[in-house]
Amino acid sequence: MSGSRDSGFSAEPPVEDAGPVIVRPEAPPPPPFPLPPLFGKYSFEGITVHDPGLMPYLYLHPVYAPHTEGRLAGRPFMKSRMHLVERLANMLMKGGKFTGKKSKALSTIRKAFDEVYAKEGQNPLQLLVDAVENAAPREEVTRLQFGGISVPRAVDASPARRLNVAIRNIAVGAIQASHKSTKHISTCLADEIRLAAKGDQSSFAVGRKEEVERVAQSAR
């Protein structure tokens, strides 16, 4: 009987070596200070970007006042590091009455955000992101030269250009609407953001996007 006890056989299978244990780092703790809301009112938390192509270029870092004071000017491909609201202010500055007046452009955007929040009851920053996504064209038309003949061809728009065109059309739509009516430009900008966020065809930016994509579809 004692020989059977010392036979070396065990009912449990041998435990294989699973290799080194990988310890995954824990998530970083939240910052010890609260995130600054935009203009002291609108939170950056919960902002969702639904378009994966535009996600790397939509810079939504929490700031109180989106103003880089020209630190990114003249540096190639640095627009993707500029806040979305500041890029909209820069587009408004291309109009006649806002040329060289950054504080006035930011004040207009702040008033437009207040009107959007009063009418929709939602975070206007989220509505601005939705408006940019709905106004960004996916296709455009270029012209190819074949001998002496110029032929239009449809091309895919890059994400950086899609974002530039969408912001520009939102700003241009607000400026043109203010020229055609007695409304203040902040009200026109608020209406343009609200309509574009809903994908309404009466929005200047969404209408331009649909027109460009329709022409590109005919040039395929």
Secondary structure, DSSP 4 states (H G I P E B T S, - for coil): -HHHHTS---SSPPPPP--SPP-PPPPPPPPSSPPPPBTTTB--TT-----TTTTTT-B----SS---TTTTTT-TT-GGGSBHHHHHHHHHTTSSTTTT-HHHHHHHHHHHHHHHHHHH-S-HHHHHHHHHHHH--SEEEEEEEETTEEEEEEEEPPHHHHHHHHHHHHHHHHHHHHHHSSS-HHHHHHHHHHHHHHT-TTSHHHHHHHHHHHHHHHT-
